[in-house]
Amino acid sequence: MSITVYGSKPSPYVRRIRMLLQGTDFKFEVVNVYDDKTRAEFAKLTPIRKLPILIDGDKTIFDSHVIANYLLEKLDLPKPTLDQHNLISAVDSVTDALIILFLGNNSKLETSKDVLMFKLQHERIPDSLAWLETQAKDGAFEELNYATLCLITLIDWAEFRKLYSFDKYPTLLSVRDRFASEPVVTATAPE
């Protein structure tokens, strides 16, 4: 297999792809998005300048969702159901909101709840997490499927970056903890 994944180790979106590829032969190229020269080189591979990207032979694939769909098909892995896609969308909502706040803080912007762009993120996070907590209580994350991998990567990344406390969402934390010792989870942990 001639697959190369470009991304950063802690990124939840990159980690999902690395998890899907566990047990296959692939190359992982670390991209330092904080370095101008590295970012310029990376931009030659993808016009959207987002991580991850995947190159498989003559195919270059942007965006974790498109990459995941490609890999699920290529590796003959179970495809998410409609309900699981909704779970993934809610997880992504929280992930994207935390990324916006993280980048805002790193850019020394005022990310308080008084600035509309950031206010929306502060509202989105607890609303989405409360919905996910309810879904988890109803058994939505019982199996280690792609939706569960997405949740795990969110929680691990947010805790690794010290961006959010999930203490108000004990069922979500219990999902992560239940699968914490799985090889696919430990082999890709953020560092």
N, CA, C and O atoms as a DFTB+ gen file, in Angstrom:
764 C
 N C O
     1  1       0.856      -1.172       0.000
     2  2       0.000       0.000       0.000
     3  2       0.900       1.232       0.000
     4  3       1.863       1.288       0.765
     5  1       0.612       2.193      -0.822
     6  2       1.455       3.383      -0.930
     7  2       0.755       4.615      -0.371
     8  3       0.747       5.669      -1.008
     9  1       0.180       4.489       0.796
    10  2      -0.571       5.598       1.395
    11  2       0.347       6.448       2.260
    12  3       1.126       5.932       3.061
    13  1       0.239       7.768       2.083
    14  2       0.922       8.719       2.951
    15  2      -0.117       9.665       3.521
    16  3      -0.956      10.196       2.793
    17  1      -0.057       9.871       4.824
    18  2      -0.943      10.802       5.516
    19  2      -0.082      11.958       6.012
    20  3       0.965      11.751       6.625
    21  1      -0.540      13.176       5.739
    22  2       0.124      14.380       6.228
    23  2      -0.743      14.989       7.311
    24  3      -1.953      15.144       7.146
    25  1      -0.100      15.336       8.437
    26  2      -0.866      15.935       9.514
    27  2      -0.014      16.187      10.737
    28  3       1.203      16.003      10.711
    29  1      -0.657      16.606      11.802
    30  2       0.026      16.787      13.082
    31  2      -0.423      15.677      14.026
    32  3      -1.552      15.194      13.935
    33  1       0.456      15.280      14.923
    34  2       0.134      14.171      15.822
    35  2      -1.056      14.453      16.729
    36  3      -1.906      13.577      16.889
    37  1      -1.156      15.639      17.331
    38  2      -2.290      15.836      18.241
    39  2      -3.635      16.056      17.551
    40  3      -4.675      15.834      18.170
    41  1      -3.647      16.482      16.300
    42  2      -4.896      16.840      15.628
    43  2      -5.933      15.718      15.710
    44  3      -5.650      14.581      15.332
    45  1      -7.142      16.038      16.207
    46  2      -8.176      15.001      16.277
    47  2      -8.602      14.510      14.898
    48  3      -8.932      13.336      14.729
    49  1      -8.594      15.400      13.917
    50  2      -8.991      15.002      12.565
    51  2      -7.943      14.094      11.919
    52  3      -8.283      13.144      11.215
    53  1      -6.695      14.390      12.160
    54  2      -5.610      13.538      11.641
    55  2      -5.604      12.203      12.373
    56  3      -5.439      11.150      11.758
    57  1      -5.781      12.253      13.671
    58  2      -5.750      11.024      14.471
    59  2      -6.820      10.031      14.037
    60  3      -6.576       8.824      14.018
    61  1      -7.996      10.526      13.690
    62  2      -9.062       9.637      13.201
    63  2      -8.573       8.809      12.023
    64  3      -8.805       7.602      11.945
    65  1      -7.893       9.487      11.113
    66  2      -7.413       8.817       9.908
    67  2      -6.319       7.825      10.269
    68  3      -6.296       6.709       9.751
    69  1      -5.423       8.222      11.146
    70  2      -4.375       7.292      11.597
    71  2      -5.003       6.065      12.266
    72  3      -4.498       4.952      12.118
    73  1      -6.094       6.265      12.997
    74  2      -6.767       5.139      13.653
    75  2      -7.382       4.195      12.612
    76  3      -7.289       2.974      12.736
    77  1      -8.005       4.775      11.592
    78  2      -8.584       3.927      10.543
    79  2      -7.506       3.105       9.841
    80  3      -7.763       1.990       9.387
    81  1      -6.302       3.660       9.756
    82  2      -5.219       2.995       9.040
    83  2      -4.407       2.029       9.901
    84  3      -3.527       1.339       9.386
    85  1      -4.689       1.969      11.203
    86  2      -3.934       1.066      12.065
    87  2      -4.025      -0.361      11.533
    88  3      -5.103      -0.846      11.189
    89  1      -2.880      -1.014      11.475
    90  2      -2.829      -2.381      10.970
    91  2      -2.563      -2.442       9.477
    92  3      -2.443      -3.528       8.910
    93  1      -2.470      -1.282       8.834
    94  2      -2.122      -1.251       7.411
    95  2      -0.758      -0.584       7.258
    96  3      -0.257       0.054       8.184
    97  1      -0.181      -0.738       6.099
    98  2       1.117      -0.146       5.815
    99  2       0.902       1.256       5.262
   100  3       0.427       1.418       4.138
   101  1       1.254       2.273       6.053
   102  2       1.137       3.651       5.593
   103  2       2.261       4.478       6.194
   104  3       2.861       4.106       7.202
   105  1       2.528       5.593       5.561
   106  2       3.563       6.512       6.022
   107  2       2.875       7.745       6.602
   108  3       1.915       8.255       6.024
   109  1       3.364       8.219       7.736
   110  2       2.808       9.408       8.366
   111  2       3.852      10.506       8.337
   112  3       4.933      10.364       8.909
   113  1       3.522      11.607       7.665
   114  2       4.403      12.772       7.566
   115  2       3.867      13.868       8.478
   116  3       2.753      14.357       8.286
   117  1       4.661      14.250       9.466
   118  2       4.254      15.285      10.414
   119  2       4.432      16.661       9.770
   120  3       5.478      16.964       9.195
   121  1       3.389      17.485       9.879
   122  2       3.412      18.847       9.348
   123  2       3.310      19.814      10.520
   124  3       2.377      19.737      11.319
   125  1       4.271      20.723      10.615
   126  2       4.241      21.753      11.645
   127  2       3.530      22.981      11.063
   128  3       4.144      23.768      10.342
   129  1       2.264      23.143      11.368
   130  2       1.475      24.231      10.789
   131  2       1.846      25.596      11.367
   132  3       1.396      26.623      10.858
   133  1       2.652      25.617      12.413
   134  2       3.056      26.874      13.020
   135  2       4.309      27.458      12.371
   136  3       4.701      28.586      12.671
   137  1       4.930      26.691      11.487
   138  2       6.141      27.132      10.804
   139  2       5.780      27.613       9.391
   140  3       5.209      26.858       8.604
   141  1       6.112      28.858       9.078
   142  2       5.737      29.451       7.784
   143  2       6.292      28.655       6.605
   144  3       5.582      28.423       5.627
   145  1       7.547      28.237       6.688
   146  2       8.171      27.501       5.574
   147  2       7.476      26.155       5.366
   148  3       7.189      25.771       4.232
   149  1       7.210      25.445       6.452
   150  2       6.533      24.155       6.362
   151  2       5.126      24.315       5.793
   152  3       4.687      23.520       4.962
   153  1       4.422      25.359       6.254
   154  2       3.073      25.620       5.753
   155  2       3.092      25.905       4.256
   156  3       2.198      25.469       3.531
   157  1       4.092      26.626       3.796
   158  2       4.203      26.934       2.361
   159  2       4.432      25.658       1.555
   160  3       3.861      25.494       0.476
   161  1       5.257      24.762       2.067
   162  2       5.488      23.475       1.393
   163  2       4.218      22.637       1.386
   164  3       3.872      22.016       0.381
   165  1       3.537      22.630       2.509
   166  2       2.302      21.864       2.634
   167  2       1.235      22.390       1.672
   168  3       0.458      21.613       1.118
   169  1       1.199      23.709       1.477
   170  2       0.207      24.327       0.588
   171  2       0.363      23.846      -0.852
   172  3      -0.583      23.929      -1.636
   173  1       1.523      23.352      -1.201
   174  2       1.721      22.805      -2.547
   175  2       0.946      21.504      -2.736
   176  3       0.650      21.105      -3.863
   177  1       0.620      20.843      -1.617
   178  2      -0.114      19.575      -1.673
   179  2      -1.625      19.773      -1.628
   180  3      -2.373      18.955      -2.164
   181  1      -2.076      20.847      -0.997
   182  2      -3.513      21.054      -0.817
   183  2      -3.871      22.534      -0.847
   184  3      -3.303      23.322      -0.091
   185  1      -4.793      22.915      -1.701
   186  2      -5.192      24.322      -1.750
   187  2      -6.005      24.760      -0.534
   188  3      -6.093      25.955      -0.253
   189  1      -6.599      23.818       0.189
   190  2      -7.439      24.209       1.327
   191  2      -6.635      24.407       2.611
   192  3      -7.155      24.923       3.601
   193  1      -5.356      23.991       2.592
   194  2      -4.435      24.219       3.717
   195  2      -4.969      23.686       5.046
   196  3      -4.764      24.292       6.098
   197  1      -5.647      22.560       4.983
   198  2      -6.160      21.916       6.189
   199  2      -5.554      20.525       6.308
   200  3      -5.244      19.865       5.316
   201  1      -5.402      20.115       7.541
   202  2      -4.934      18.765       7.834
   203  2      -6.136      17.898       8.166
   204  3      -7.118      18.403       8.710
   205  1      -6.091      16.645       7.863
   206  2      -5.056      15.906       7.145
   207  2      -5.275      15.946       5.636
   208  3      -6.305      16.401       5.140
   209  1      -4.267      15.452       4.934
   210  2      -4.459      15.061       3.543
   211  2      -3.880      13.653       3.413
   212  3      -3.012      13.239       4.180
   213  1      -4.382      12.952       2.434
   214  2      -3.948      11.583       2.197
   215  2      -3.584      11.457       0.728
   216  3      -4.315      11.905      -0.156
   217  1      -2.438      10.837       0.491
   218  2      -2.026      10.533      -0.880
   219  2      -1.946       9.021      -1.000
   220  3      -1.249       8.354      -0.235
   221  1      -2.666       8.502      -1.964
   222  2      -2.685       7.071      -2.242
   223  2      -2.406       6.905      -3.736
   224  3      -3.299       7.052      -4.570
   225  1      -1.158       6.598      -4.052
   226  2      -0.774       6.493      -5.454
   227  2      -0.932       7.838      -6.131
   228  3      -0.293       8.814      -5.739
   229  1      -1.778       7.894      -7.143
   230  2      -1.988       9.147      -7.873
   231  2      -3.173       9.952      -7.331
   232  3      -3.550      10.966      -7.919
   233  1      -3.760       9.513      -6.222
   234  2      -4.912      10.211      -5.637
   235  2      -4.453      11.070      -4.453
   236  3      -3.767      10.588      -3.552
   237  1      -4.840      12.342      -4.470
   238  2      -4.634      13.229      -3.328
   239  2      -6.011      13.602      -2.817
   240  3      -6.845      14.113      -3.564
   241  1      -6.245      13.340      -1.526
   242  2      -7.581      13.516      -0.955
   243  2      -7.503      14.501       0.200
   244  3      -6.704      14.339       1.122
   245  1      -8.357      15.537       0.132
   246  2      -8.431      16.579       1.156
   247  2      -9.584      16.270       2.106
   248  3     -10.545      15.593       1.741
   249  1      -9.473      16.769       3.307
   250  2     -10.539      16.756       4.308
   251  2     -10.726      15.376       4.932
   252  3     -10.826      14.364       4.239
   253  1     -10.771      15.372       6.244
   254  2     -10.867      14.107       6.985
   255  2     -12.119      13.313       6.639
   256  3     -12.081      12.082       6.639
   257  1     -13.229      13.986       6.343
   258  2     -14.465      13.256       6.017
   259  2     -14.332      12.508       4.695
   260  3     -14.730      11.348       4.581
   261  1     -13.777      13.177       3.715
   262  2     -13.603      12.546       2.412
   263  2     -12.577      11.413       2.526
   264  3     -12.751      10.342       1.944
   265  1     -11.518      11.665       3.278
   266  2     -10.496      10.633       3.494
   267  2     -11.100       9.434       4.210
   268  3     -10.867       8.291       3.817
   269  1     -11.872       9.690       5.253
   270  2     -12.496       8.592       6.011
   271  2     -13.402       7.762       5.114
   272  3     -13.338       6.533       5.131
   273  1     -14.246       8.429       4.331
   274  2     -15.129       7.685       3.420
   275  2     -14.323       6.841       2.440
   276  3     -14.668       5.692       2.165
   277  1     -13.259       7.415       1.924
   278  2     -12.388       6.694       0.997
   279  2     -11.789       5.450       1.669
   280  3     -11.789       4.360       1.098
   281  1     -11.280       5.638       2.889
   282  2     -10.640       4.515       3.590
   283  2     -11.652       3.462       4.029
   284  3     -11.371       2.266       3.952
   285  1     -12.809       3.884       4.481
   286  2     -13.830       2.915       4.882
   287  2     -14.178       2.000       3.704
   288  3     -14.362       0.794       3.868
   289  1     -14.262       2.594       2.530
   290  2     -14.544       1.817       1.318
   291  2     -13.332       0.950       0.939
   292  3     -13.466      -0.254       0.721
   293  1     -12.177       1.563       0.864
   294  2     -10.960       0.867       0.416
   295  2     -10.593      -0.297       1.334
   296  3     -10.198      -1.365       0.869
   297  1     -10.729      -0.078       2.645
   298  2     -10.334      -1.090       3.624
   299  2     -11.490      -2.007       4.021
   300  3     -11.340      -2.872       4.884
   301  1     -12.637      -1.809       3.384
   302  2     -13.828      -2.617       3.641
   303  2     -14.198      -2.598       5.130
   304  3     -14.444      -3.638       5.741
   305  1     -14.229      -1.384       5.692
   306  2     -14.610      -1.189       7.087
   307  2     -16.087      -0.784       7.135
   308  3     -16.619      -0.270       6.151
   309  1     -16.750      -1.012       8.271
   310  2     -18.170      -0.643       8.378
   311  2     -18.378       0.858       8.179
   312  3     -17.681       1.684       8.769
   313  1     -19.341       1.181       7.346
   314  2     -19.661       2.583       7.092
   315  2     -20.624       3.090       8.163
   316  3     -21.492       2.348       8.622
   317  1     -20.471       4.359       8.562
   318  2     -21.383       4.908       9.567
   319  2     -22.832       4.936       9.073
   320  3     -23.105       5.174       7.896
   321  1     -23.738       4.690       9.999
   322  2     -25.168       4.813       9.717
   323  2     -25.531       6.299       9.723
   324  3     -24.703       7.148      10.055
   325  1     -26.759       6.599       9.360
   326  2     -27.229       7.987       9.403
   327  2     -27.133       8.540      10.829
   328  3     -26.685       9.668      11.030
   329  1     -27.550       7.751      11.805
   330  2     -27.463       8.196      13.204
   331  2     -26.015       8.440      13.609
   332  3     -25.726       9.404      14.318
   333  1     -25.112       7.589      13.171
   334  2     -23.698       7.785      13.487
   335  2     -23.143       9.026      12.794
   336  3     -22.296       9.721      13.355
   337  1     -23.610       9.307      11.585
   338  2     -23.186      10.543      10.918
   339  2     -23.626      11.766      11.716
   340  3     -22.888      12.749      11.791
   341  1     -24.813      11.723      12.309
   342  2     -25.249      12.829      13.163
   343  2     -24.359      12.963      14.386
   344  3     -24.032      14.077      14.795
   345  1     -23.967      11.847      14.972
   346  2     -23.035      11.885      16.106
   347  2     -21.721      12.535      15.687
   348  3     -21.187      13.394      16.389
   349  1     -21.207      12.114      14.533
   350  2     -19.946      12.664      14.027
   351  2     -20.081      14.164      13.786
   352  3     -19.164      14.925      14.097
   353  1     -21.206      14.592      13.237
   354  2     -21.431      16.032      12.999
   355  2     -21.423      16.816      14.307
   356  3     -20.869      17.914      14.368
   357  1     -22.028      16.264      15.343
   358  2     -22.035      16.945      16.644
   359  2     -20.630      16.986      17.241
   360  3     -20.219      18.007      17.793
   361  1     -19.899      15.885      17.133
   362  2     -18.511      15.865      17.607
   363  2     -17.694      16.909      16.837
   364  3     -16.910      17.651      17.430
   365  1     -17.880      16.961      15.525
   366  2     -17.160      17.933      14.703
   367  2     -17.510      19.364      15.062
   368  3     -16.657      20.250      15.000
   369  1     -18.757      19.594      15.437
   370  2     -19.175      20.927      15.850
   371  2     -18.362      21.393      17.058
   372  3     -17.889      22.529      17.101
   373  1     -18.210      20.513      18.024
   374  2     -17.412      20.838      19.209
   375  2     -15.938      20.991      18.833
   376  3     -15.274      21.934      19.264
   377  1     -15.439      20.067      18.038
   378  2     -14.029      20.114      17.635
   379  2     -13.732      21.410      16.897
   380  3     -12.760      22.097      17.212
   381  1     -14.561      21.747      15.917
   382  2     -14.344      22.975      15.153
   383  2     -14.428      24.215      16.041
   384  3     -13.632      25.142      15.894
   385  1     -15.386      24.229      16.954
   386  2     -15.523      25.374      17.862
   387  2     -14.282      25.526      18.732
   388  3     -13.789      26.636      18.931
   389  1     -13.779      24.409      19.250
   390  2     -12.568      24.478      20.084
   391  2     -11.352      24.891      19.263
   392  3     -10.482      25.605      19.762
   393  1     -11.282      24.454      18.021
   394  2     -10.173      24.873      17.155
   395  2     -10.227      26.379      16.913
   396  3      -9.198      27.053      16.967
   397  1     -11.413      26.907      16.648
   398  2     -11.566      28.350      16.429
   399  2     -11.135      29.120      17.668
   400  3     -10.420      30.117      17.562
   401  1     -11.563      28.666      18.843
   402  2     -11.164      29.338      20.082
   403  2      -9.665      29.198      20.332
   404  3      -9.015      30.147      20.770
   405  1      -9.122      28.029      20.059
   406  2      -7.688      27.773      20.225
   407  2      -6.877      28.701      19.316
   408  3      -5.925      29.339      19.765
   409  1      -7.254      28.773      18.048
   410  2      -6.539      29.647      17.104
   411  2      -6.725      31.117      17.465
   412  3      -5.797      31.915      17.334
   413  1      -7.922      31.473      17.917
   414  2      -8.158      32.843      18.354
   415  2      -7.259      33.228      19.516
   416  3      -6.644      34.294      19.511
   417  1      -7.188      32.351      20.513
   418  2      -6.316      32.612      21.658
   419  2      -4.852      32.680      21.241
   420  3      -4.115      33.554      21.695
   421  1      -4.432      31.764      20.381
   422  2      -3.035      31.765      19.918
   423  2      -2.725      32.988      19.059
   424  3      -1.566      33.383      18.933
   425  1      -3.758      33.585      18.471
   426  2      -3.583      34.806      17.676
   427  2      -3.766      36.060      18.534
   428  3      -3.778      37.182      18.027
   429  1      -3.906      35.844      19.843
   430  2      -4.073      36.925      20.813
   431  2      -5.325      37.774      20.539
   432  3      -5.325      38.992      20.715
   433  1      -6.386      37.087      20.103
   434  2      -7.670      37.750      19.891
   435  2      -8.519      37.611      21.144
   436  3      -8.321      36.697      21.945
   437  1      -9.456      38.517      21.302
   438  2     -10.394      38.449      22.418
   439  2     -11.442      37.389      22.079
   440  3     -12.295      37.609      21.220
   441  1     -11.377      36.243      22.753
   442  2     -12.268      35.126      22.425
   443  2     -13.414      34.993      23.430
   444  3     -13.990      33.917      23.590
   445  1     -13.730      36.079      24.090
   446  2     -14.789      36.020      25.099
   447  2     -16.156      35.829      24.452
   448  3     -16.305      35.867      23.230
   449  1     -17.128      35.628      25.297
   450  2     -18.496      35.417      24.838
   451  2     -19.143      36.710      24.334
   452  3     -20.286      36.689      23.878
   453  1     -18.424      37.832      24.411
   454  2     -18.968      39.102      23.950
   455  2     -18.728      39.350      22.459
   456  3     -19.364      40.223      21.869
   457  1     -17.838      38.608      21.861
   458  2     -17.523      38.765      20.442
   459  2     -18.318      37.703      19.682
   460  3     -18.167      36.510      19.944
   461  1     -19.168      38.132      18.738
   462  2     -20.122      37.231      18.109
   463  2     -19.487      35.943      17.584
   464  3     -19.993      34.855      17.858
   465  1     -18.407      36.047      16.846
   466  2     -17.791      34.849      16.277
   467  2     -17.443      33.836      17.373
   468  3     -17.651      32.634      17.212
   469  1     -16.924      34.333      18.460
   470  2     -16.525      33.447      19.551
   471  2     -17.712      33.094      20.453
   472  3     -17.755      32.013      21.040
   473  1     -18.660      34.007      20.554
   474  2     -19.880      33.736      21.320
   475  2     -20.586      32.497      20.756
   476  3     -21.040      31.633      21.505
   477  1     -20.668      32.430      19.431
   478  2     -21.309      31.276      18.791
   479  2     -20.604      29.966      19.155
   480  3     -21.259      28.944      19.355
   481  1     -19.292      29.996      19.240
   482  2     -18.536      28.790      19.592
   483  2     -18.816      28.392      21.048
   484  3     -19.005      27.217      21.364
   485  1     -18.836      29.399      21.917
   486  2     -19.119      29.133      23.339
   487  2     -20.518      28.568      23.539
   488  3     -20.744      27.806      24.479
   489  1     -21.457      28.925      22.676
   490  2     -22.816      28.377      22.757
   491  2     -22.872      26.970      22.159
   492  3     -23.537      26.084      22.695
   493  1     -22.184      26.780      21.070
   494  2     -22.218      25.513      20.330
   495  2     -21.643      24.357      21.162
   496  3     -22.177      23.248      21.141
   497  1     -20.578      24.618      21.876
   498  2     -19.886      23.543      22.599
   499  2     -20.789      22.856      23.623
   500  3     -20.984      21.645      23.523
   501  1     -21.351      23.575      24.607
   502  2     -22.187      22.867      25.601
   503  2     -23.468      22.286      25.016
   504  3     -23.927      21.232      25.456
   505  1     -24.050      22.964      24.026
   506  2     -25.265      22.418      23.415
   507  2     -24.979      21.086      22.729
   508  3     -25.725      20.121      22.891
   509  1     -23.908      21.046      21.973
   510  2     -23.553      19.806      21.266
   511  2     -23.145      18.711      22.243
   512  3     -23.524      17.551      22.076
   513  1     -22.373      19.080      23.262
   514  2     -21.935      18.071      24.237
   515  2     -23.112      17.524      25.047
   516  3     -23.147      16.334      25.361
   517  1     -24.064      18.376      25.384
   518  2     -25.247      17.901      26.119
   519  2     -26.023      16.900      25.268
   520  3     -26.477      15.873      25.773
   521  1     -26.174      17.193      23.992
   522  2     -26.862      16.261      23.091
   523  2     -26.081      14.956      22.972
   524  3     -26.666      13.873      23.013
   525  1     -24.762      15.056      22.826
   526  2     -23.938      13.845      22.740
   527  2     -24.003      13.023      24.027
   528  3     -24.013      11.793      23.984
   529  1     -24.046      13.703      25.161
   530  2     -24.156      13.007      26.452
   531  2     -25.452      12.195      26.501
   532  3     -25.450      11.045      26.939
   533  1     -26.550      12.789      26.053
   534  2     -27.830      12.082      26.010
   535  2     -27.744      10.877      25.079
   536  3     -28.222       9.792      25.411
   537  1     -27.140      11.073      23.926
   538  2     -26.995       9.971      22.972
   539  2     -26.144       8.850      23.574
   540  3     -26.444       7.669      23.399
   541  1     -25.092       9.231      24.275
   542  2     -24.229       8.230      24.912
   543  2     -24.984       7.455      25.982
   544  3     -24.814       6.242      26.102
   545  1     -25.814       8.141      26.759
   546  2     -26.630       7.466      27.784
   547  2     -27.589       6.472      27.140
   548  3     -27.947       5.459      27.740
   549  1     -28.001       6.778      25.905
   550  2     -28.915       5.883      25.172
   551  2     -28.166       4.793      24.407
   552  3     -28.774       4.042      23.645
   553  1     -26.853       4.702      24.604
   554  2     -26.080       3.607      24.020
   555  2     -25.456       3.874      22.665
   556  3     -25.041       2.938      21.982
   557  1     -25.381       5.136      22.262
   558  2     -24.884       5.454      20.919
   559  2     -23.414       5.111      20.698
   560  3     -22.997       4.907      19.558
   561  1     -22.630       5.045      21.757
   562  2     -21.194       4.818      21.609
   563  2     -20.758       3.492      22.241
   564  3     -19.671       3.411      22.813
   565  1     -21.580       2.475      22.144
   566  2     -21.279       1.180      22.768
   567  2     -20.172       0.419      22.043
   568  3     -19.436      -0.349      22.663
   569  1     -20.052       0.629      20.736
   570  2     -19.047      -0.091      19.948
   571  2     -17.925       0.857      19.554
   572  3     -18.114       2.071      19.485
   573  1     -16.764       0.287      19.297
   574  2     -15.624       1.090      18.843
   575  2     -15.711       1.220      17.319
   576  3     -14.975       0.571      16.577
   577  1     -16.636       2.081      16.880
   578  2     -16.820       2.337      15.454
   579  2     -16.267       3.726      15.138
   580  3     -15.670       4.373      15.998
   581  1     -16.468       4.175      13.912
   582  2     -15.889       5.453      13.504
   583  2     -16.432       6.622      14.332
   584  3     -15.665       7.516      14.689
   585  1     -17.718       6.639      14.644
   586  2     -18.282       7.717      15.462
   587  2     -17.623       7.746      16.846
   588  3     -17.330       8.817      17.376
   589  1     -17.397       6.580      17.418
   590  2     -16.749       6.504      18.728
   591  2     -15.300       6.972      18.638
   592  3     -14.820       7.668      19.532
   593  1     -14.603       6.600      17.572
   594  2     -13.229       7.086      17.380
   595  2     -13.207       8.616      17.330
   596  3     -12.316       9.246      17.899
   597  1     -14.180       9.204      16.653
   598  2     -14.246      10.662      16.556
   599  2     -14.434      11.297      17.937
   600  3     -13.802      12.306      18.250
   601  1     -15.297      10.708      18.754
   602  2     -15.507      11.224      20.109
   603  2     -14.233      11.113      20.937
   604  3     -13.848      12.061      21.622
   605  1     -13.590       9.973      20.877
   606  2     -12.354       9.756      21.637
   607  2     -11.291      10.775      21.244
   608  3     -10.620      11.345      22.105
   609  1     -11.141      11.003      19.943
   610  2     -10.099      11.937      19.505
   611  2     -10.400      13.364      19.961
   612  3      -9.487      14.118      20.296
   613  1     -11.679      13.730      19.974
   614  2     -12.054      15.057      20.474
   615  2     -11.665      15.216      21.933
   616  3     -10.972      16.167      22.296
   617  1     -12.109      14.288      22.771
   618  2     -11.860      14.414      24.212
   619  2     -10.360      14.399      24.497
   620  3      -9.861      15.244      25.239
   621  1      -9.647      13.448      23.915
   622  2      -8.201      13.370      24.169
   623  2      -7.486      14.639      23.731
   624  3      -6.620      15.143      24.448
   625  1      -7.843      15.162      22.552
   626  2      -7.187      16.372      22.047
   627  2      -7.502      17.577      22.930
   628  3      -6.600      18.334      23.287
   629  1      -8.780      17.761      23.285
   630  2      -9.163      18.911      24.103
   631  2      -8.484      18.863      25.469
   632  3      -8.068      19.895      25.997
   633  1      -8.373      17.680      26.031
   634  2      -7.675      17.554      27.320
   635  2      -6.173      17.753      27.150
   636  3      -5.536      18.396      27.985
   637  1      -5.605      17.213      26.088
   638  2      -4.174      17.377      25.809
   639  2      -3.819      18.863      25.680
   640  3      -2.787      19.302      26.188
   641  1      -4.665      19.626      25.007
   642  2      -4.429      21.059      24.809
   643  2      -4.962      21.904      25.966
   644  3      -4.811      23.126      25.973
   645  1      -5.590      21.240      26.947
   646  2      -6.182      21.930      28.104
   647  2      -7.199      22.988      27.657
   648  3      -7.198      24.120      28.142
   649  1      -8.057      22.591      26.729
   650  2      -9.036      23.507      26.157
   651  2     -10.404      23.418      26.799
   652  3     -11.171      24.380      26.765
   653  1     -10.716      22.274      27.386
   654  2     -12.079      22.100      27.874
   655  2     -12.119      20.994      28.910
   656  3     -11.390      20.008      28.810
   657  1     -12.977      21.165      29.907
   658  2     -13.218      20.124      30.895
   659  2     -14.533      19.425      30.550
   660  3     -15.558      20.075      30.345
   661  1     -14.491      18.123      30.490
   662  2     -15.682      17.331      30.161
   663  2     -16.351      16.778      31.423
   664  3     -17.143      15.839      31.342
   665  1     -16.039      17.350      32.578
   666  2     -16.576      16.850      33.849
   667  2     -18.105      16.834      33.891
   668  3     -18.690      16.001      34.584
   669  1     -18.759      17.738      33.161
   670  2     -20.224      17.781      33.150
   671  2     -20.818      16.700      32.255
   672  3     -22.038      16.561      32.164
   673  1     -19.950      15.935      31.593
   674  2     -20.401      14.920      30.636
   675  2     -19.771      13.568      30.972
   676  3     -18.972      13.038      30.200
   677  1     -20.142      13.012      32.143
   678  2     -19.495      11.785      32.617
   679  2     -19.700      10.581      31.700
   680  3     -18.840       9.703      31.637
   681  1     -20.817      10.528      30.996
   682  2     -21.037       9.386      30.104
   683  2     -20.085       9.440      28.921
   684  3     -19.579       8.408      28.478
   685  1     -19.838      10.641      28.406
   686  2     -18.859      10.773      27.317
   687  2     -17.468      10.375      27.786
   688  3     -16.732       9.696      27.070
   689  1     -17.113      10.803      28.996
   690  2     -15.811      10.416      29.542
   691  2     -15.725       8.905      29.745
   692  3     -14.673       8.302      29.529
   693  1     -16.830       8.300      30.159
   694  2     -16.808       6.848      30.373
   695  2     -16.643       6.096      29.053
   696  3     -16.044       5.021      29.018
   697  1     -17.176       6.664      27.965
   698  2     -16.974       6.051      26.646
   699  2     -15.484       6.054      26.327
   700  3     -14.906       5.026      25.972
   701  1     -14.871       7.235      26.460
   702  2     -13.437       7.337      26.179
   703  2     -12.637       6.373      27.062
   704  3     -11.752       5.667      26.578
   705  1     -12.955       6.353      28.347
   706  2     -12.216       5.515      29.287
   707  2     -12.391       4.029      28.995
   708  3     -11.461       3.245      29.184
   709  1     -13.577       3.637      28.537
   710  2     -13.840       2.224      28.255
   711  2     -12.930       1.706      27.144
   712  3     -12.541       0.538      27.150
   713  1     -12.590       2.579      26.186
   714  2     -11.769       2.155      25.055
   715  2     -10.317       2.632      25.149
   716  3      -9.544       2.452      24.207
   717  1      -9.945       3.236      26.275
   718  2      -8.622       3.862      26.407
   719  2      -7.456       2.901      26.216
   720  3      -6.383       3.316      25.777
   721  1      -7.647       1.633      26.535
   722  2      -6.528       0.695      26.416
   723  2      -6.512      -0.066      25.091
   724  3      -5.656      -0.926      24.880
   725  1      -7.448       0.244      24.205
   726  2      -7.450      -0.399      22.889
   727  2      -6.183       0.006      22.129
   728  3      -5.807       1.178      22.156
   729  1      -5.527      -0.924      21.460
   730  2      -4.284      -0.597      20.740
   731  2      -4.421       0.570      19.760
   732  3      -3.505       1.384      19.647
   733  1      -5.537       0.664      19.060
   734  2      -5.731       1.751      18.099
   735  2      -5.764       3.114      18.806
   736  3      -5.384       4.131      18.225
   737  1      -6.218       3.122      20.055
   738  2      -6.295       4.362      20.831
   739  2      -4.935       4.711      21.416
   740  3      -4.488       5.854      21.327
   741  1      -4.279       3.724      22.014
   742  2      -2.984       4.002      22.646
   743  2      -1.897       4.311      21.621
   744  3      -1.025       5.140      21.881
   745  1      -1.935       3.664      20.471
   746  2      -0.886       3.866      19.450
   747  2      -0.930       5.252      18.817
   748  3       0.058       5.699      18.234
   749  1      -2.074       5.937      18.929
   750  2      -2.235       7.227      18.263
   751  2      -2.425       8.388      19.240
   752  3      -2.755       9.499      18.826
   753  1      -2.218       8.138      20.528
   754  2      -2.485       9.168      21.539
   755  2      -1.726      10.457      21.226
   756  3      -0.590      10.418      20.751
   757  1      -2.368      11.609      21.499
   758  2      -1.699      12.887      21.222
   759  2      -0.437      13.043      22.060
   760  3      -0.368      12.612      23.211
   761  1       0.548      13.666      21.450
   762  2       1.808      13.950      22.164
   763  2       2.377      15.259      21.693
   764  3       3.432      15.680      22.167
